[in-house]
């Protein structure tokens, strides 16, 4: 703590170790985080909310993302998570939106957007979501007006989350 109202110097003890405490014993204050991308294009039907499949993990710090069967993130630490998802239509101009689902239901939806005529549309959503660290999970969905494939380009189609604060 500052010595006086005008002194903003922080004095740290002479010790080794982690400056920031852990949110949960054994878990860094940043907690679980992941980034996943598709490895193959996915066909999406017109006017249907479709879960996006992410088969490749770029990283998964706590083995909480299931890329083999569910394409879902189920963190083992309760907290608030910054979540980002993006999907790009592979060929046809279309309108639509991306959504974040928690436990099978939509919790956040991106803005309805579309590509300029002759281009593809990229749809994204970002939010902070509270997850309980035991049973809660999140997934990324897309809804587009013109059925087609999603791009498997990991720079345009991806799903990410990182813990930003513990729940306690």
ZALO-498442 format. One line per field, with one value per atom (N, C-alpha, C, O): residue number from 1; x negated, y, z; atom name. Coordinates in nm, 3 decimals, always signed. Example, Ala and Ser with C-alpha at 12.3 -4.5 7.8 and 13.67 -1.06 7.14 Angstrom:
BEGIN
num = 1,1,1,1,2,2,2,2
c1 = -1.319,-1.230,-1.320,-1.424,-1.285,-1.367,-1.290,-1.341
c2 = -0.569,-0.450,-0.330,-0.332,-0.225,-0.106,+0.003,+0.114
c3 = +0.780,+0.780,+0.780,+0.846,+0.708,+0.714,+0.787,+0.804
atome = N,CA,C,O,N,CA,C,O
! end
This chain:
BEGIN
num = 1,1,1,1,2,2,2,2,3,3,3,3,4,4,4,4,5,5,5,5,6,6,6,6,7,7,7,7,8,8,8,8,9,9,9,9,10,10,10,10,11,11,11,11,12,12,12,12,13,13,13,13,14,14,14,14,15,15,15,15,16,16,16,16,17,17,17,17,18,18,18,18,19,19,19,19,20,20,20,20,21,21,21,21,22,22,22,22,23,23,23,23,24,24,24,24,25,25,25,25,26,26,26,26,27,27,27,27,28,28,28,28,29,29,29,29,30,30,30,30,31,31,31,31,32,32,32,32,33,33,33,33,34,34,34,34,35,35,35,35,36,36,36,36,37,37,37,37,38,38,38,38,39,39,39,39,40,40,40,40,41,41,41,41,42,42,42,42,43,43,43,43,44,44,44,44,45,45,45,45,46,46,46,46,47,47,47,47,48,48,48,48,49,49,49,49,50,50,50,50,51,51,51,51,52,52,52,52,53,53,53,53,54,54,54,54,55,55,55,55,56,56,56,56,57,57,57,57,58,58,58,58,59,59,59,59,60,60,60,60,61,61,61,61,62,62,62,62,63,63,63,63,64,64,64,64,65,65,65,65,66,66,66,66,67,67,67,67,68,68,68,68,69,69,69,69,70,70,70,70,71,71,71,71,72,72,72,72,73,73,73,73,74,74,74,74,75,75,75,75,76,76,76,76,77,77,77,77,78,78,78,78,79,79,79,79,80,80,80,80,81,81,81,81,82,82,82,82,83,83,83,83,84,84,84,84,85,85,85,85,86,86,86,86,87,87,87,87,88,88,88,88,89,89,89,89,90,90,90,90,91,91,91,91,92,92,92,92,93,93,93,93,94,94,94,94,95,95,95,95,96,96,96,96,97,97,97,97,98,98,98,98,99,99,99,99,100,100,100,100,101,101,101,101,102,102,102,102,103,103,103,103,104,104,104,104,105,105,105,105,106,106,106,106,107,107,107,107,108,108,108,108,109,109,109,109,110,110,110,110,111,111,111,111,112,112,112,112,113,113,113,113,114,114,114,114,115,115,115,115,116,116,116,116,117,117,117,117,118,118,118,118,119,119,119,119,120,120,120,120,121,121,121,121,122,122,122,122,123,123,123,123,124,124,124,124,125,125,125,125,126,126,126,126,127,127,127,127,128,128,128,128,129,129,129,129,130,130,130,130,131,131,131,131,132,132,132,132,133,133,133,133,134,134,134,134,135,135,135,135,136,136,136,136,137,137,137,137,138,138,138,138,139,139,139,139,140,140,140,140,141,141,141,141,142,142,142,142,143,143,143,143,144,144,144,144,145,145,145,145,146,146,146,146,147,147,147,147,148,148,148,148,149,149,149,149,150,150,150,150,151,151,151,151,152,152,152,152,153,153,153,153,154,154,154,154,155,155,155,155,156,156,156,156,157,157,157,157,158,158,158,158,159,159,159,159,160,160,160,160,161,161,161,161,162,162,162,162,163,163,163,163,164,164,164,164,165,165,165,165,166,166,166,166,167,167,167,167,168,168,168,168
c1 = -0.085,+0.000,-0.088,-0.200,-0.038,-0.117,-0.144,-0.060,-0.262,-0.301,-0.220,-0.178,-0.199,-0.122,-0.023,-0.024,+0.061,+0.159,+0.094,+0.155,-0.029,-0.098,-0.202,-0.253,-0.234,-0.333,-0.260,-0.184,-0.282,-0.214,-0.310,-0.287,-0.414,-0.513,-0.466,-0.421,-0.476,-0.444,-0.575,-0.665,-0.585,-0.704,-0.671,-0.574,-0.755,-0.735,-0.841,-0.954,-0.805,-0.904,-1.009,-0.985,-1.126,-1.232,-1.199,-1.237,-1.129,-1.092,-1.075,-1.054,-1.083,-1.060,-0.919,-0.856,-0.870,-0.738,-0.652,-0.703,-0.523,-0.428,-0.379,-0.338,-0.382,-0.336,-0.185,-0.137,-0.111,+0.034,+0.075,+0.019,+0.170,+0.216,+0.300,+0.340,+0.327,+0.408,+0.555,+0.589,+0.642,+0.786,+0.833,+0.920,+0.776,+0.804,+0.669,+0.587,+0.643,+0.513,+0.476,+0.554,+0.357,+0.309,+0.351,+0.306,+0.437,+0.483,+0.438,+0.467,+0.368,+0.324,+0.441,+0.554,+0.413,+0.519,+0.595,+0.714,+0.529,+0.596,+0.688,+0.778,+0.667,+0.753,+0.750,+0.663,+0.846,+0.853,+0.874,+0.941,+0.816,+0.833,+0.816,+0.747,+0.879,+0.863,+0.884,+0.940,+0.838,+0.866,+0.880,+0.793,+0.990,+1.016,+1.059,+1.120,+1.025,+1.059,+1.109,+1.082,+1.183,+1.226,+1.110,+1.023,+1.110,+1.009,+1.066,+0.991,+1.199,+1.265,+1.386,+1.442,+1.427,+1.548,+1.670,+1.677,+1.765,+1.889,+2.007,+2.016,+2.097,+2.216,+2.323,+2.351,+2.381,+2.484,+2.609,+2.602,+2.724,+2.852,+2.901,+2.861,+2.988,+3.049,+3.141,+3.213,+3.136,+3.230,+3.244,+3.354,+3.132,+3.130,+3.011,+2.898,+3.035,+2.924,+2.846,+2.901,+2.717,+2.632,+2.508,+2.440,+2.479,+2.357,+2.236,+2.232,+2.138,+2.016,+1.922,+1.901,+1.865,+1.773,+1.629,+1.585,+1.556,+1.416,+1.334,+1.335,+1.263,+1.192,+1.046,+0.984,+0.992,+0.850,+0.832,+0.887,+0.757,+0.726,+0.594,+0.493,+0.596,+0.470,+0.400,+0.277,+0.478,+0.429,+0.548,+0.662,+0.522,+0.623,+0.548,+0.495,+0.542,+0.453,+0.490,+0.405,+0.614,+0.656,+0.737,+0.809,+0.724,+0.796,+0.947,+1.011,+1.002,+1.146,+1.226,+1.349,+1.160,+1.233,+1.237,+1.134,+1.357,+1.377,+1.388,+1.494,+1.278,+1.278,+1.313,+1.336,+1.318,+1.340,+1.487,+1.521,+1.575,+1.717,+1.814,+1.911,+1.791,+1.892,+1.863,+1.955,+1.740,+1.702,+1.756,+1.821,+1.728,+1.775,+1.666,+1.576,+1.677,+1.582,+1.653,+1.755,+1.597,+1.652,+1.539,+1.471,+1.520,+1.407,+1.425,+1.536,+1.311,+1.309,+1.293,+1.282,+1.292,+1.278,+1.394,+1.417,+1.468,+1.580,+1.528,+1.432,+1.593,+1.550,+1.621,+1.712,+1.576,+1.627,+1.531,+1.410,+1.583,+1.502,+1.532,+1.648,+1.427,+1.440,+1.446,+1.356,+1.553,+1.578,+1.586,+1.650,+1.522,+1.526,+1.552,+1.493,+1.640,+1.664,+1.683,+1.742,+1.633,+1.646,+1.660,+1.600,+1.740,+1.755,+1.771,+1.839,+1.707,+1.714,+1.782,+1.744,+1.885,+1.950,+1.847,+1.775,+1.840,+1.733,+1.753,+1.655,+1.878,+1.891,+1.996,+1.961,+2.120,+2.228,+2.253,+2.241,+2.289,+2.334,+2.452,+2.543,+2.450,+2.559,+2.567,+2.471,+2.679,+2.692,+2.710,+2.751,+2.681,+2.696,+2.629,+2.598,+2.607,+2.543,+2.482,+2.521,+2.385,+2.323,+2.378,+2.414,+2.385,+2.437,+2.349,+2.281,+2.352,+2.289,+2.401,+2.494,+2.393,+2.490,+2.427,+2.310,+2.504,+2.462,+2.561,+2.682,+2.510,+2.592,+2.708,+2.817,+2.684,+2.784,+2.879,+2.965,+2.866,+2.955,+2.876,+2.769,+2.926,+2.856,+2.848,+2.948,+2.728,+2.711,+2.667,+2.698,+2.595,+2.551,+2.555,+2.523,+2.595,+2.605,+2.535,+2.548,+2.460,+2.394,+2.495,+2.610,+2.450,+2.535,+2.564,+2.478,+2.685,+2.720,+2.645,+2.663,+2.559,+2.476,+2.469,+2.522,+2.403,+2.383,+2.272,+2.224,+2.232,+2.128,+2.185,+2.306,+2.098,+2.135,+2.159,+2.092,+2.253,+2.284,+2.157,+2.071,+2.147,+2.030,+1.920,+1.816,+1.941,+1.840,+1.904,+2.025,+1.824,+1.876,+1.906,+1.854,+1.988,+2.016,+1.937,+1.922,+1.887,+1.822,+1.904,+1.936,+1.938,+2.030,+1.956,+1.891,+1.966,+1.893,+1.975,+2.072,+1.934,+1.998,+1.892,+1.807,+1.899,+1.810,+1.893,+1.984,+1.861,+1.935,+1.856,+1.759,+1.899,+1.848,+1.959,+2.074,+1.924,+2.022,+1.974,+1.858,+2.063,+2.032,+2.053,+2.161,+1.949,+1.955,+1.920,+1.828,+1.993,+1.980,+1.860,+1.834,+1.788,+1.667,+1.693,+1.600,+1.820,+1.847,+1.941,+1.907,+2.055,+2.153,+2.180,+2.231,+2.148,+2.175,+2.081,+1.964,+2.134,+2.052,+2.103,+2.218,+2.015,+2.052,+2.019,+1.929,+2.096,+2.079,+2.101,+2.162,+2.052,+2.072,+2.168,+2.156,+2.265,+2.364,+2.365,+2.322,+2.414,+2.432,+2.571,+2.624,+2.628,+2.756,+2.734,+2.701,+2.750,+2.735,+2.855,+2.921,+2.882,+3.001,+2.984,+3.083,+2.859,+2.834,+2.746,+2.628,+2.801,+2.724,+2.599,+2.603,+2.488,+2.360,+2.257,+2.289,+2.134,+2.025,+1.968,+1.969,+1.917,+1.840,+1.693,+1.648,+1.621,+1.479,+1.406,+1.440,+1.307,+1.225,+1.096,+1.003,+1.091,+0.977,+0.980,+1.071,+0.883,+0.879,+0.866,+0.890,+0.829,+0.823,+0.962,+0.982,+1.059,+1.194,+1.300,+1.403,+1.275,+1.369,+1.295,+1.202,+1.339,+1.269,+1.362,+1.467,+1.322,+1.395,+1.290,+1.199,+1.302,+1.203,+1.271,+1.378,+1.207,+1.253,+1.134,+1.041,+1.138,+1.034,+1.097,+1.178,+1.059,+1.108,+1.051,+0.931,+1.139,+1.093,+1.104,+1.040,+1.187,+1.203,+1.267,+1.355,+1.223,+1.286,+1.426,+1.460,+1.506,+1.644,+1.653,+1.759,+1.545,+1.549,+1.496,+1.492
c2 = -0.119,+0.000,+0.124,+0.121,+0.235,+0.358,+0.407,+0.391,+0.466,+0.517,+0.643,+0.661,+0.729,+0.852,+0.868,+0.790,+0.969,+0.994,+1.036,+1.024,+1.086,+1.128,+1.027,+1.040,+0.928,+0.827,+0.706,+0.642,+0.673,+0.561,+0.444,+0.363,+0.435,+0.329,+0.204,+0.211,+0.090,-0.038,-0.106,-0.116,-0.153,-0.223,-0.371,-0.412,-0.452,-0.596,-0.662,-0.615,-0.771,-0.840,-0.910,-0.940,-0.934,-1.009,-1.158,-1.224,-1.207,-1.348,-1.392,-1.310,-1.521,-1.574,-1.629,-1.655,-1.647,-1.706,-1.622,-1.538,-1.647,-1.581,-1.452,-1.450,-1.344,-1.215,-1.217,-1.169,-1.271,-1.277,-1.409,-1.514,-1.405,-1.529,-1.607,-1.554,-1.731,-1.814,-1.802,-1.784,-1.812,-1.807,-1.936,-1.932,-2.046,-2.176,-2.246,-2.237,-2.314,-2.379,-2.462,-2.546,-2.439,-2.514,-2.459,-2.509,-2.357,-2.301,-2.155,-2.079,-2.114,-1.976,-1.879,-1.915,-1.755,-1.656,-1.640,-1.609,-1.660,-1.652,-1.770,-1.759,-1.880,-1.997,-2.059,-2.029,-2.147,-2.218,-2.123,-2.020,-2.161,-2.087,-2.185,-2.286,-2.153,-2.238,-2.156,-2.047,-2.210,-2.158,-2.278,-2.365,-2.282,-2.395,-2.344,-2.238,-2.422,-2.389,-2.515,-2.626,-2.500,-2.619,-2.673,-2.598,-2.803,-2.861,-2.891,-2.910,-2.894,-2.915,-2.823,-2.785,-2.787,-2.706,-2.780,-2.903,-2.705,-2.762,-2.706,-2.585,-2.793,-2.749,-2.705,-2.776,-2.588,-2.532,-2.511,-2.459,-2.550,-2.534,-2.391,-2.316,-2.353,-2.219,-2.204,-2.296,-2.085,-2.046,-2.147,-2.172,-2.205,-2.304,-2.275,-2.264,-2.265,-2.250,-2.381,-2.487,-2.373,-2.491,-2.475,-2.373,-2.576,-2.574,-2.586,-2.672,-2.499,-2.502,-2.606,-2.614,-2.687,-2.793,-2.743,-2.693,-2.759,-2.718,-2.841,-2.885,-2.897,-3.023,-3.005,-3.101,-2.885,-2.863,-2.759,-2.649,-2.795,-2.702,-2.633,-2.699,-2.500,-2.426,-2.429,-2.440,-2.419,-2.441,-2.471,-2.434,-2.538,-2.573,-2.590,-2.698,-2.485,-2.481,-2.577,-2.611,-2.622,-2.708,-2.829,-2.891,-2.861,-2.975,-2.965,-3.064,-2.847,-2.824,-2.815,-2.810,-2.813,-2.808,-2.946,-3.013,-2.991,-3.122,-3.104,-3.068,-3.127,-3.112,-3.241,-3.240,-3.352,-3.481,-3.513,-3.572,-3.477,-3.513,-3.397,-3.390,-3.306,-3.206,-3.064,-2.982,-3.030,-2.892,-2.797,-2.697,-2.830,-2.747,-2.728,-2.810,-2.614,-2.577,-2.592,-2.528,-2.677,-2.701,-2.681,-2.777,-2.556,-2.530,-2.593,-2.613,-2.623,-2.687,-2.586,-2.625,-2.458,-2.352,-2.255,-2.203,-2.231,-2.136,-1.996,-1.953,-1.924,-1.787,-1.722,-1.778,-1.600,-1.522,-1.541,-1.524,-1.575,-1.607,-1.511,-1.487,-1.458,-1.381,-1.482,-1.564,-1.476,-1.574,-1.502,-1.398,-1.559,-1.504,-1.618,-1.725,-1.593,-1.691,-1.616,-1.508,-1.675,-1.616,-1.728,-1.834,-1.703,-1.800,-1.724,-1.622,-1.775,-1.712,-1.806,-1.922,-1.754,-1.830,-1.849,-1.755,-1.968,-2.001,-1.942,-1.911,-1.927,-1.886,-1.778,-1.671,-1.802,-1.713,-1.600,-1.616,-1.484,-1.372,-1.420,-1.486,-1.390,-1.431,-1.337,-1.266,-1.338,-1.264,-1.364,-1.477,-1.323,-1.412,-1.358,-1.239,-1.446,-1.407,-1.529,-1.643,-1.501,-1.604,-1.590,-1.480,-1.702,-1.701,-1.785,-1.878,-1.749,-1.829,-1.898,-1.832,-2.029,-2.108,-2.153,-2.192,-2.149,-2.201,-2.310,-2.287,-2.429,-2.543,-2.569,-2.606,-2.549,-2.583,-2.471,-2.492,-2.353,-2.242,-2.115,-2.094,-2.031,-1.909,-1.812,-1.788,-1.756,-1.654,-1.522,-1.417,-1.524,-1.401,-1.423,-1.531,-1.318,-1.325,-1.205,-1.093,-1.230,-1.121,-1.045,-1.086,-0.934,-0.851,-0.922,-0.989,-0.906,-0.963,-0.885,-0.764,-0.954,-0.891,-0.978,-1.090,-0.928,-1.007,-0.949,-0.839,-1.024,-0.978,-0.882,-0.875,-0.810,-0.723,-0.813,-0.915,-0.777,-0.860,-0.904,-0.822,-1.033,-1.090,-1.132,-1.182,-1.112,-1.152,-1.245,-1.269,-1.295,-1.380,-1.297,-1.187,-1.349,-1.283,-1.349,-1.471,-1.268,-1.319,-1.274,-1.156,-1.367,-1.342,-1.369,-1.473,-1.276,-1.294,-1.249,-1.174,-1.297,-1.261,-1.268,-1.356,-1.172,-1.169,-1.135,-1.053,-1.199,-1.173,-1.226,-1.300,-1.189,-1.251,-1.337,-1.294,-1.460,-1.558,-1.618,-1.656,-1.626,-1.689,-1.839,-1.885,-1.916,-2.062,-2.119,-2.070,-2.223,-2.272,-2.363,-2.397,-2.404,-2.485,-2.632,-2.708,-2.675,-2.818,-2.870,-2.967,-2.810,-2.862,-2.767,-2.811,-2.639,-2.543,-2.565,-2.599,-2.545,-2.552,-2.451,-2.407,-2.413,-2.320,-2.380,-2.462,-2.336,-2.379,-2.259,-2.160,-2.266,-2.160,-2.210,-2.322,-2.124,-2.156,-2.048,-1.935,-2.085,-1.988,-2.007,-2.117,-1.896,-1.894,-1.810,-1.692,-1.869,-1.793,-1.817,-1.921,-1.719,-1.724,-1.812,-1.860,-1.833,-1.912,-2.031,-2.013,-2.151,-2.270,-2.284,-2.263,-2.321,-2.335,-2.386,-2.418,-2.394,-2.437,-2.317,-2.204,-2.346,-2.247,-2.265,-2.376,-2.156,-2.161,-2.234,-2.217,-2.315,-2.380,-2.301,-2.352,-2.178,-2.088,-2.044,-1.971,-2.086,-2.057,-1.910,-1.871,-1.826,-1.682,-1.620,-1.512,-1.687,-1.632,-1.712,-1.657,-1.841,-1.926,-1.983,-2.062,-1.940,-1.982,-1.968,-1.904,-2.031,-2.028,-2.020,-2.102,-1.921,-1.900,-1.858,-1.797,-1.890,-1.840,-1.838,-1.918,-1.745,-1.734,-1.680,-1.588,-1.738,-1.691,-1.552,-1.530,-1.459,-1.324,-1.290,-1.197,-1.367,-1.343,-1.466,-1.528,-1.501,-1.614,-1.576,-1.458,-1.674,-1.651,-1.612,-1.568,-1.626,-1.593,-1.456,-1.413
c3 = +0.000,+0.000,+0.000,+0.052,-0.060,-0.060,+0.083,+0.172,+0.103,+0.233,+0.267,+0.381,+0.168,+0.188,+0.073,-0.022,+0.083,-0.022,-0.153,-0.259,-0.148,-0.270,-0.317,-0.428,-0.236,-0.271,-0.328,-0.256,-0.456,-0.521,-0.545,-0.635,-0.467,-0.482,-0.409,-0.294,-0.476,-0.414,-0.377,-0.460,-0.255,-0.210,-0.201,-0.137,-0.267,-0.267,-0.181,-0.174,-0.115,-0.031,-0.117,-0.233,-0.057,-0.124,-0.113,-0.017,-0.212,-0.213,-0.358,-0.447,-0.379,-0.512,-0.519,-0.416,-0.640,-0.656,-0.749,-0.822,-0.745,-0.832,-0.770,-0.654,-0.846,-0.796,-0.774,-0.671,-0.869,-0.857,-0.793,-0.825,-0.704,-0.641,-0.740,-0.843,-0.708,-0.796,-0.759,-0.642,-0.860,-0.837,-0.769,-0.682,-0.808,-0.751,-0.736,-0.827,-0.626,-0.609,-0.732,-0.777,-0.783,-0.898,-1.032,-1.135,-1.035,-1.162,-1.167,-1.075,-1.272,-1.282,-1.275,-1.307,-1.234,-1.221,-1.352,-1.350,-1.465,-1.595,-1.621,-1.704,-1.554,-1.568,-1.706,-1.788,-1.732,-1.860,-1.978,-1.967,-2.091,-2.216,-2.332,-2.320,-2.445,-2.562,-2.689,-2.685,-2.799,-2.933,-3.024,-3.027,-3.099,-3.188,-3.325,-3.337,-3.427,-3.566,-3.636,-3.590,-3.746,-3.820,-3.904,-3.947,-3.927,-4.015,-4.154,-4.249,-4.165,-4.293,-4.303,-4.200,-4.425,-4.440,-4.386,-4.391,-4.334,-4.279,-4.357,-4.376,-4.402,-4.474,-4.374,-4.277,-4.399,-4.313,-4.396,-4.508,-4.342,-4.412,-4.401,-4.312,-4.493,-4.492,-4.372,-4.335,-4.310,-4.205,-4.092,-4.043,-4.052,-3.943,-3.852,-3.900,-3.723,-3.629,-3.627,-3.598,-3.658,-3.670,-3.584,-3.591,-3.504,-3.423,-3.514,-3.603,-3.493,-3.574,-3.517,-3.396,-3.605,-3.566,-3.574,-3.677,-3.464,-3.456,-3.420,-3.305,-3.518,-3.498,-3.455,-3.409,-3.470,-3.440,-3.330,-3.338,-3.228,-3.120,-3.149,-3.175,-3.143,-3.154,-3.019,-3.012,-2.911,-2.776,-2.686,-2.717,-2.578,-2.478,-2.347,-2.318,-2.267,-2.151,-2.039,-1.957,-2.034,-1.923,-1.972,-1.894,-2.101,-2.161,-2.138,-2.102,-2.158,-2.135,-2.263,-2.258,-2.380,-2.507,-2.568,-2.581,-2.606,-2.667,-2.818,-2.870,-2.888,-3.033,-3.105,-3.226,-3.034,-3.101,-3.123,-3.226,-3.031,-3.049,-3.035,-3.110,-2.941,-2.910,-2.954,-2.958,-2.986,-3.017,-2.911,-2.942,-2.786,-2.675,-2.572,-2.557,-2.503,-2.397,-2.264,-2.240,-2.176,-2.044,-1.943,-1.907,-1.897,-1.808,-1.670,-1.622,-1.609,-1.477,-1.364,-1.248,-1.397,-1.298,-1.315,-1.424,-1.206,-1.212,-1.233,-1.169,-1.324,-1.348,-1.463,-1.525,-1.491,-1.602,-1.719,-1.702,-1.836,-1.952,-2.067,-2.100,-2.127,-2.250,-2.364,-2.380,-2.442,-2.547,-2.681,-2.692,-2.783,-2.919,-3.016,-3.005,-3.111,-3.217,-3.348,-3.351,-3.455,-3.587,-3.690,-3.676,-3.793,-3.902,-4.033,-4.039,-4.136,-4.267,-4.365,-4.379,-4.434,-4.541,-4.652,-4.687,-4.708,-4.803,-4.941,-5.009,-4.987,-5.126,-5.151,-5.201,-5.120,-5.161,-5.064,-4.943,-5.119,-5.037,-4.953,-5.005,-4.826,-4.739,-4.619,-4.589,-4.551,-4.426,-4.314,-4.339,-4.191,-4.077,-3.954,-3.946,-3.856,-3.731,-3.663,-3.688,-3.577,-3.494,-3.353,-3.311,-3.280,-3.143,-3.052,-3.096,-2.924,-2.820,-2.744,-2.697,-2.733,-2.659,-2.528,-2.524,-2.421,-2.292,-2.253,-2.247,-2.226,-2.184,-2.280,-2.238,-2.410,-2.512,-2.552,-2.638,-2.492,-2.527,-2.555,-2.496,-2.644,-2.682,-2.564,-2.496,-2.541,-2.437,-2.496,-2.441,-2.607,-2.673,-2.824,-2.875,-2.894,-3.040,-3.101,-3.052,-3.208,-3.278,-3.363,-3.377,-3.417,-3.501,-3.634,-3.689,-3.683,-3.813,-3.919,-3.934,-3.993,-4.095,-4.218,-4.219,-4.319,-4.441,-4.524,-4.499,-4.624,-4.714,-4.817,-4.838,-4.881,-4.991,-5.111,-5.126,-5.197,-5.314,-5.385,-5.417,-5.409,-5.475,-5.379,-5.423,-5.248,-5.149,-5.047,-5.050,-4.958,-4.852,-4.728,-4.713,-4.640,-4.513,-4.402,-4.400,-4.309,-4.190,-4.071,-4.059,-3.984,-3.873,-3.743,-3.729,-3.648,-3.524,-3.405,-3.418,-3.288,-3.162,-3.053,-3.053,-2.960,-2.844,-2.722,-2.729,-2.610,-2.486,-2.369,-2.386,-2.250,-2.129,-2.073,-2.063,-2.036,-1.990,-1.858,-1.846,-1.760,-1.631,-1.644,-1.684,-1.611,-1.617,-1.480,-1.414,-1.436,-1.299,-1.274,-1.158,-1.376,-1.356,-1.336,-1.310,-1.348,-1.333,-1.442,-1.510,-1.459,-1.557,-1.673,-1.776,-1.660,-1.768,-1.885,-1.868,-2.006,-2.127,-2.228,-2.222,-2.321,-2.427,-2.563,-2.577,-2.663,-2.801,-2.892,-2.850,-3.015,-3.113,-3.221,-3.271,-3.256,-3.359,-3.466,-3.443,-3.582,-3.691,-3.751,-3.757,-3.795,-3.865,-3.990,-3.980,-4.108,-4.232,-4.322,-4.315,-4.408,-4.493,-4.616,-4.672,-4.659,-4.779,-4.744,-4.712,-4.748,-4.714,-4.799,-4.920,-4.734,-4.802,-4.703,-4.588,-4.747,-4.659,-4.585,-4.634,-4.465,-4.391,-4.428,-4.453,-4.430,-4.459,-4.346,-4.229,-4.382,-4.280,-4.256,-4.193,-4.304,-4.281,-4.135,-4.094,-4.057,-3.914,-3.880,-3.765,-3.976,-3.951,-3.954,-3.898,-4.018,-4.032,-3.956,-3.919,-3.934,-3.861,-3.740,-3.754,-3.620,-3.498,-3.378,-3.385,-3.267,-3.141,-3.031,-3.027,-2.941,-2.836,-2.707,-2.708,-2.595,-2.466,-2.371,-2.383,-2.277,-2.174,-2.047,-2.052,-1.935,-1.807,-1.778,-1.790,-1.741,-1.710,-1.561,-1.513,-1.490,-1.346,-1.283,-1.343,-1.164,-1.094,-1.049,-1.043,-1.019,-0.978,-0.832,-0.786,-0.758,-0.615,-0.587,-0.471
atome = N,CA,C,O,N,CA,C,O,N,CA,C,O,N,CA,C,O,N,CA,C,O,N,CA,C,O,N,CA,C,O,N,CA,C,O,N,CA,C,O,N,CA,C,O,N,CA,C,O,N,CA,C,O,N,CA,C,O,N,CA,C,O,N,CA,C,O,N,CA,C,O,N,CA,C,O,N,CA,C,O,N,CA,C,O,N,CA,C,O,N,CA,C,O,N,CA,C,O,N,CA,C,O,N,CA,C,O,N,CA,C,O,N,CA,C,O,N,CA,C,O,N,CA,C,O,N,CA,C,O,N,CA,C,O,N,CA,C,O,N,CA,C,O,N,CA,C,O,N,CA,C,O,N,CA,C,O,N,CA,C,O,N,CA,C,O,N,CA,C,O,N,CA,C,O,N,CA,C,O,N,CA,C,O,N,CA,C,O,N,CA,C,O,N,CA,C,O,N,CA,C,O,N,CA,C,O,N,CA,C,O,N,CA,C,O,N,CA,C,O,N,CA,C,O,N,CA,C,O,N,CA,C,O,N,CA,C,O,N,CA,C,O,N,CA,C,O,N,CA,C,O,N,CA,C,O,N,CA,C,O,N,CA,C,O,N,CA,C,O,N,CA,C,O,N,CA,C,O,N,CA,C,O,N,CA,C,O,N,CA,C,O,N,CA,C,O,N,CA,C,O,N,CA,C,O,N,CA,C,O,N,CA,C,O,N,CA,C,O,N,CA,C,O,N,CA,C,O,N,CA,C,O,N,CA,C,O,N,CA,C,O,N,CA,C,O,N,CA,C,O,N,CA,C,O,N,CA,C,O,N,CA,C,O,N,CA,C,O,N,CA,C,O,N,CA,C,O,N,CA,C,O,N,CA,C,O,N,CA,C,O,N,CA,C,O,N,CA,C,O,N,CA,C,O,N,CA,C,O,N,CA,C,O,N,CA,C,O,N,CA,C,O,N,CA,C,O,N,CA,C,O,N,CA,C,O,N,CA,C,O,N,CA,C,O,N,CA,C,O,N,CA,C,O,N,CA,C,O,N,CA,C,O,N,CA,C,O,N,CA,C,O,N,CA,C,O,N,CA,C,O,N,CA,C,O,N,CA,C,O,N,CA,C,O,N,CA,C,O,N,CA,C,O,N,CA,C,O,N,CA,C,O,N,CA,C,O,N,CA,C,O,N,CA,C,O,N,CA,C,O,N,CA,C,O,N,CA,C,O,N,CA,C,O,N,CA,C,O,N,CA,C,O,N,CA,C,O,N,CA,C,O,N,CA,C,O,N,CA,C,O,N,CA,C,O,N,CA,C,O,N,CA,C,O,N,CA,C,O,N,CA,C,O,N,CA,C,O,N,CA,C,O,N,CA,C,O,N,CA,C,O,N,CA,C,O,N,CA,C,O,N,CA,C,O,N,CA,C,O,N,CA,C,O,N,CA,C,O,N,CA,C,O,N,CA,C,O,N,CA,C,O,N,CA,C,O,N,CA,C,O,N,CA,C,O,N,CA,C,O,N,CA,C,O,N,CA,C,O,N,CA,C,O,N,CA,C,O,N,CA,C,O,N,CA,C,O,N,CA,C,O,N,CA,C,O,N,CA,C,O,N,CA,C,O,N,CA,C,O,N,CA,C,O,N,CA,C,O,N,CA,C,O,N,CA,C,O,N,CA,C,O,N,CA,C,O,N,CA,C,O,N,CA,C,O
! end
